[in-house]
Amino acid sequence: MKKVALTACPKTEQRAALDALTSELISIKDMVKLAGRRALARFEPTPEFKPVPVVPRMSSAHRYTTTKLVPAQVLAKLHGAVNPLGLKSDTEMLRGQYEPLFWAELDAIIAELQARKG
């Protein structure tokens, strides 16, 4: 097992909804943190490489960062398949798998909070 840093940034298209839900009690940072934790709980790394989606993201000030223990065999297969020069990090190998989960969880949180707000 190897500890790998995982990062995710909200998409810029999520910004308006996040801003609308921000209050004295709930910040964008809180919503991002909750989405990151939920995504991490669901995240099961696989040896199938998924490229990082090319979408506009909010600034790194809103980035969620965490770590996960990943089987070394999974990382070895990913690097062997798409990193022949050994230049890419373990984080890069997994971001395309993790970030879409993060976005889905953030969308779910936005929907939950909008429903509460009524």
Secondary structure, 3 states (H helix, E strand, C coil): CEEEEEEECCEHHHHHHHHHHCCCCCCHHHHHHHHHHHHHHHCCCCCCCCCCCCCCECCHHHCEEEEEEECHHHHHHHHHHHCCCCCCCHHHHHHHHHHHHHHHHHHHHHHHHHHHHC
